[in-house]
Amino acid sequence: MPRQRVKVLALDTNILVRYFTNDIPTLAGAARSLIHSLTPENPGFIGREVALETVWVLERSYGFTRTETANALLYLLDNDGIVVENADDVANAAELYVQSPTNFSDLLILADAKRAGANPPTPLTADSPDLTEPPS
């Protein structure tokens, strides 16, 4: 019996924002219907950049708090019909985001560095060390 091919639908920020804000009711309804129709057999895919952009839009344009934003991401991560790129990193960043003043994007960058076995990025300030020298 031939293996059934999974159809994956890439979700963009617009769909997620409509889903969480209900700002344009007709589009929000369409976004809800779409997200609720996703299954493990026909999942939606959220790229890391889409997760990052969604955080930015929810906070900057809609005034979501860090907790509300993190809960939105965790909701998506808990949905069996949605695959999130680097899901463990996004989940860890969402949980840290509530407790930390660090930007969500910086938390994802730290996760990348950790996964690669790299030292965390060094911020550039007036008193930054010489970055041309390897870390000790």
C-alpha positions as a Markdown table, in Angstrom:
| # | Residue | x | y | z |
|---|---|---|---|---|
| 1 | Met | 0.0 | 0.0 | 0.0 |
| 2 | Pro | 1.5 | 3.4 | -1.0 |
| 3 | Arg | 2.4 | 5.8 | 1.8 |
| 4 | Gln | 0.0 | 8.7 | 1.9 |
| 5 | Arg | 1.8 | 12.0 | 1.3 |
| 6 | Val | 1.2 | 14.6 | 4.1 |
| 7 | Lys | 0.1 | 18.0 | 2.9 |
| 8 | Val | 1.7 | 20.8 | 4.9 |
| 9 | Leu | 0.3 | 24.3 | 4.8 |
| 10 | Ala | 2.7 | 27.1 | 5.7 |
| 11 | Leu | 1.0 | 29.6 | 8.1 |
| 12 | Asp | 2.1 | 33.2 | 8.0 |
| 13 | Thr | 2.0 | 36.0 | 10.5 |
| 14 | Asn | -1.2 | 37.5 | 9.1 |
| 15 | Ile | -3.2 | 34.2 | 9.8 |
| 16 | Leu | -1.8 | 34.0 | 13.3 |
| 17 | Val | -2.5 | 37.6 | 14.2 |
| 18 | Arg | -6.1 | 37.4 | 12.9 |
| 19 | Tyr | -6.5 | 34.3 | 14.9 |
| 20 | Phe | -5.3 | 35.8 | 18.2 |
| 21 | Thr | -6.7 | 39.3 | 17.8 |
| 22 | Asn | -10.1 | 38.9 | 16.1 |
| 23 | Asp | -9.4 | 42.5 | 14.8 |
| 24 | Ile | -11.1 | 41.8 | 11.4 |
| 25 | Pro | -13.9 | 39.4 | 12.2 |
| 26 | Thr | -14.4 | 37.9 | 8.8 |
| 27 | Leu | -10.6 | 37.2 | 8.4 |
| 28 | Ala | -10.4 | 36.1 | 12.0 |
| 29 | Gly | -13.2 | 33.6 | 11.4 |
| 30 | Ala | -11.4 | 32.3 | 8.3 |
| 31 | Ala | -8.1 | 32.0 | 10.4 |
| 32 | Arg | -10.0 | 30.1 | 13.2 |
| 33 | Ser | -11.5 | 27.7 | 10.7 |
| 34 | Leu | -8.2 | 27.1 | 9.1 |
| 35 | Ile | -6.3 | 26.5 | 12.3 |
| 36 | His | -9.0 | 24.3 | 13.7 |
| 37 | Ser | -9.0 | 22.2 | 10.6 |
| 38 | Leu | -5.3 | 21.3 | 10.9 |
| 39 | Thr | -4.4 | 17.8 | 11.8 |
| 40 | Pro | -1.3 | 15.7 | 12.2 |
| 41 | Glu | -2.1 | 14.2 | 8.8 |
| 42 | Asn | -2.6 | 17.7 | 7.2 |
| 43 | Pro | -0.6 | 20.0 | 9.5 |
| 44 | Gly | 0.2 | 23.7 | 9.4 |
| 45 | Phe | 3.8 | 24.8 | 9.6 |
| 46 | Ile | 5.1 | 27.9 | 11.4 |
| 47 | Gly | 8.6 | 28.9 | 10.6 |
| 48 | Arg | 10.8 | 30.5 | 13.3 |
| 49 | Glu | 10.7 | 33.8 | 11.5 |
| 50 | Val | 6.9 | 33.7 | 11.5 |
| 51 | Ala | 6.8 | 33.0 | 15.3 |
| 52 | Leu | 9.3 | 35.9 | 15.8 |
| 53 | Glu | 7.3 | 38.3 | 13.6 |
| 54 | Thr | 4.0 | 37.2 | 15.3 |
| 55 | Val | 5.5 | 38.1 | 18.7 |
| 56 | Trp | 6.6 | 41.5 | 17.4 |
| 57 | Val | 3.2 | 42.3 | 15.8 |
| 58 | Leu | 1.1 | 41.1 | 18.8 |
| 59 | Glu | 3.1 | 43.3 | 21.2 |
| 60 | Arg | 3.8 | 46.4 | 19.1 |
| 61 | Ser | 0.5 | 46.7 | 17.2 |
| 62 | Tyr | -1.9 | 45.1 | 19.6 |
| 63 | Gly | -0.5 | 45.7 | 23.0 |
| 64 | Phe | -0.2 | 42.1 | 24.1 |
| 65 | Thr | 1.8 | 41.6 | 27.3 |
| 66 | Arg | 4.7 | 39.2 | 27.4 |
| 67 | Thr | 2.5 | 36.6 | 29.2 |
| 68 | Glu | -0.2 | 36.9 | 26.6 |
| 69 | Thr | 2.3 | 36.6 | 23.8 |
| 70 | Ala | 4.0 | 33.6 | 25.4 |
| 71 | Asn | 0.6 | 31.9 | 26.0 |
| 72 | Ala | -0.2 | 32.4 | 22.3 |
| 73 | Leu | 3.0 | 30.7 | 21.2 |
| 74 | Leu | 2.5 | 27.9 | 23.7 |
| 75 | Tyr | -1.0 | 27.4 | 22.4 |
| 76 | Leu | 0.4 | 26.9 | 18.9 |
| 77 | Leu | 3.1 | 24.6 | 20.2 |
| 78 | Asp | 0.5 | 22.4 | 22.0 |
| 79 | Asn | -1.6 | 22.1 | 18.9 |
| 80 | Asp | -1.1 | 18.6 | 17.3 |
| 81 | Gly | -2.0 | 20.0 | 13.9 |
| 82 | Ile | 0.8 | 22.6 | 13.9 |
| 83 | Val | 4.5 | 22.0 | 13.4 |
| 84 | Val | 6.7 | 24.8 | 14.7 |
| 85 | Glu | 10.2 | 25.1 | 13.4 |
| 86 | Asn | 12.7 | 24.6 | 16.2 |
| 87 | Ala | 9.8 | 24.0 | 18.5 |
| 88 | Asp | 11.9 | 23.3 | 21.6 |
| 89 | Asp | 13.8 | 26.6 | 21.2 |
| 90 | Val | 10.5 | 28.5 | 20.7 |
| 91 | Ala | 9.0 | 26.9 | 23.7 |
| 92 | Asn | 12.0 | 27.6 | 25.9 |
| 93 | Ala | 12.2 | 31.1 | 24.7 |
| 94 | Ala | 8.4 | 31.7 | 25.3 |
| 95 | Glu | 8.8 | 30.4 | 28.9 |
| 96 | Leu | 11.9 | 32.6 | 29.5 |
| 97 | Tyr | 10.3 | 35.6 | 27.9 |
| 98 | Val | 7.7 | 35.9 | 30.6 |
| 99 | Gln | 10.4 | 35.9 | 33.3 |
| 100 | Ser | 13.1 | 37.9 | 31.6 |
| 101 | Pro | 13.6 | 41.4 | 30.2 |
| 102 | Thr | 15.4 | 39.9 | 27.2 |
| 103 | Asn | 13.8 | 40.3 | 23.8 |
| 104 | Phe | 12.2 | 37.2 | 22.3 |
| 105 | Ser | 14.5 | 37.5 | 19.2 |
| 106 | Asp | 17.6 | 37.5 | 21.5 |
| 107 | Leu | 16.3 | 34.4 | 23.4 |
| 108 | Leu | 16.1 | 32.6 | 20.0 |
| 109 | Ile | 19.6 | 33.8 | 19.1 |
| 110 | Leu | 20.8 | 32.4 | 22.5 |
| 111 | Ala | 19.1 | 29.1 | 21.7 |
| 112 | Asp | 20.9 | 29.0 | 18.3 |
| 113 | Ala | 24.3 | 29.6 | 19.9 |
| 114 | Lys | 23.7 | 27.0 | 22.6 |
| 115 | Arg | 22.6 | 24.4 | 20.0 |
| 116 | Ala | 25.7 | 25.2 | 18.0 |
| 117 | Gly | 28.0 | 24.9 | 21.0 |
| 118 | Ala | 29.0 | 28.6 | 20.6 |
| 119 | Asn | 29.5 | 31.2 | 23.2 |
| 120 | Pro | 26.5 | 33.6 | 23.7 |
| 121 | Pro | 26.7 | 36.7 | 21.5 |
| 122 | Thr | 28.6 | 39.6 | 23.0 |
| 123 | Pro | 26.7 | 42.9 | 22.8 |
| 124 | Leu | 28.7 | 45.8 | 21.3 |
| 125 | Thr | 29.0 | 48.7 | 23.8 |
| 126 | Ala | 31.6 | 51.4 | 24.3 |
| 127 | Asp | 33.5 | 49.2 | 26.7 |
| 128 | Ser | 33.2 | 45.9 | 24.7 |
| 129 | Pro | 36.3 | 43.7 | 24.6 |
| 130 | Asp | 38.2 | 43.4 | 21.4 |
| 131 | Leu | 36.0 | 41.0 | 19.5 |
| 132 | Thr | 38.8 | 40.1 | 17.1 |
| 133 | Glu | 40.5 | 38.1 | 19.9 |
| 134 | Pro | 39.1 | 34.6 | 20.4 |
| 135 | Pro | 37.3 | 34.1 | 23.7 |
| 136 | Ser | 39.3 | 32.5 | 26.5 |
